[in-house]
Amino acid sequence: MEEFRAEGRGGPDDDTTLGRTLRDYGGQWHDPAVFARYLAEVDAAAHPAVPHSVPVTTLWYVDGADYFGRLAIRHTIATRFLREYGGHIGYDVRPTARRRGHATGMLRACLPYAAELGLESVLVTCDTDNTGSRKVIEAAGGVFEDERGGKLRYWIRTGLSRV
């Protein structure tokens, strides 16, 4: 998390999941009680108690004790914002682990899970100027749909087929 903070993530204008997490938990990760509270929140997000909330499953991409990144799968894109800009899947790779195939691996690896959620295709978006993310999405099978509000929108088939 310190690597993300060092690159400027978590500031007041960072309205991403990662940004909010950095603001909420800051430098408290070393405290087991704080980390347990964070884990409970992540787990609860997959089964929200608040009506009309979008369920989100968070998966971590790790090798032993080495954390490379996280990926969030929204079980539905029921809000206008998610349908237009946010999509089903968001991901972050720690800065020192980038450009080694981890993002593509994470995205490909989550597709069977998305299929288990009943999703035939998932919408994945990226900023128009994020060439790395665009390449990740395309390498994972993303088919370009269009550009909206500074976001490139791609659909990826999960492998689920309904008969």
GISULDA-V657042 format. One record per residue. RES is the residue in one small letter. PSI is psi in whole degrees, -180 to 180 (* if undefined). OMEGA is omega as a letter, one per 20 degrees, with the letter a starting at -180 (999 if undefined). NEAR is the number of other ideal C-beta (glycine too) atoms within 10 Angstrom. Layout:
RES:PSI:OMEGA:NEAR + RES:PSI:OMEGA:NEAR
This chain:
m:-31:r:16 + e:-33:r:11 + e:-42:r:14 + f:-43:r:19 + r:-41:a:15 + a:-28:r:10 + e:7:r:10 + g:5:r:10 + r:153:r:18 + g:1:r:20 + g:174:a:11 + p:-24:r:7 + d:-2:a:6 + d:96:a:16 + d:22:r:8 + t:167:r:14 + t:-44:r:18 + l:-43:r:19 + g:-45:r:19 + r:-39:r:12 + t:-43:r:21 + l:-40:r:20 + r:-42:a:13 + d:-37:a:13 + y:-16:r:17 + g:-130:a:12 + g:25:a:11 + q:6:a:12 + w:-31:a:13 + h:-18:a:7 + d:115:a:12 + p:-35:r:8 + a:-39:r:8 + v:-45:a:15 + f:-39:r:13 + a:-40:r:10 + r:-42:r:14 + y:-47:r:16 + l:-39:r:11 + a:-39:r:10 + e:-43:r:13 + v:-44:r:18 + d:-42:a:11 + a:-28:a:13 + a:-24:r:17 + a:-18:a:14 + h:66:a:11 + p:142:r:13 + a:-17:a:6 + v:125:r:7 + p:144:r:5 + h:12:r:7 + s:150:r:12 + v:119:r:17 + p:139:a:15 + v:127:r:19 + t:129:r:19 + t:130:r:17 + l:140:r:17 + w:143:r:11 + y:109:a:22 + v:161:r:11 + d:102:a:9 + g:-123:a:5 + a:-1:a:5 + d:119:r:9 + y:125:r:15 + f:-32:a:20 + g:-177:r:19 + r:157:a:20 + l:135:r:20 + a:129:r:20 + i:116:r:21 + r:128:a:23 + h:-18:r:17 + t:159:r:14 + i:61:a:18 + a:-10:r:12 + t:156:r:14 + r:-44:a:9 + f:-46:a:11 + l:-39:r:16 + r:-35:a:15 + e:-43:a:15 + y:-37:a:17 + g:-42:a:21 + g:-174:a:22 + h:-33:a:26 + i:134:r:23 + g:148:a:19 + y:156:r:23 + d:137:r:21 + v:133:a:26 + r:144:a:18 + p:-41:a:13 + t:-6:r:8 + a:4:a:17 + r:160:r:15 + r:31:r:9 + r:13:r:11 + g:1:a:14 + h:-43:a:18 + a:-45:r:25 + t:-42:r:16 + g:-43:r:17 + m:-47:a:22 + l:-45:r:24 + r:-42:a:15 + a:-25:a:13 + c:-13:a:23 + l:-42:r:21 + p:-35:r:11 + y:-43:r:14 + a:-39:r:24 + a:-40:r:17 + e:-28:r:11 + l:-5:r:17 + g:12:a:11 + l:118:r:22 + e:-38:r:13 + s:152:r:18 + v:143:r:24 + l:127:r:21 + v:131:a:23 + t:161:r:26 + c:160:r:22 + d:149:a:12 + t:-28:a:13 + d:8:a:9 + n:81:a:14 + t:-40:a:10 + g:-46:a:12 + s:-39:r:19 + r:-45:r:17 + k:-38:r:14 + v:-49:a:23 + i:-45:r:27 + e:-39:r:15 + a:-26:r:14 + a:6:r:21 + g:11:a:17 + g:133:r:23 + v:120:a:12 + f:131:r:12 + e:-58:a:12 + d:-178:r:8 + e:133:r:11 + r:125:r:13 + g:40:r:10 + g:9:r:11 + k:136:r:17 + l:135:a:21 + r:128:a:21 + y:148:r:23 + w:137:r:17 + i:128:r:24 + r:140:a:16 + t:-16:a:20 + g:-11:r:12 + l:129:r:15 + s:132:r:8 + r:132:a:5 + v:*:999:2
